[in-house]
């Protein structure tokens, strides 16, 4: 693969299980933002050992998530991500695929949680404009499956114009910095079906 694709879709249970590892997800994210990188460089940025990074990068390459970039050799050969995003099934009739996909979703959510928690813990160090711009909150709405699908599509369309900036620094305006936007929408079973919706006081936004 000579040019990075927008997305890679995992459907093999072995690939799904292989990717459901915090170090591997971290390495793929790092290569997408800052690659190509050698195992040595990845180790310096992640705090993992060079041997560990080298091993995990080879596993990721086995399933097409990363590939060798030109130049270097051995542990000094650079690696790059093959796509900007990773996708996997939301639902599958294959029990093995469904189980592996659910495990990967859980691992990704756990990684998101730890990253958001670190961001909150370090929020006091941000300049005021970034402190005020960051968003933490939730909203309870009543939707049909079709409406939720359409909402996700429209949010994706809003974000799409900013995605190319990740690959092309020349397109980033002055003052632009990496911002992670996590989208999680789920059927909230803590509220009985048919019960009145929450009031504005129930939803906390900052």
Beta strands, then each sheet from edge to edge (+ up, - down):
strand 1: 5-10
strand 2: 66-68
strand 3: 79-81
strand 4: 83-88
sheet 1: 1+ 4+
sheet 2: 2+ 3-
end
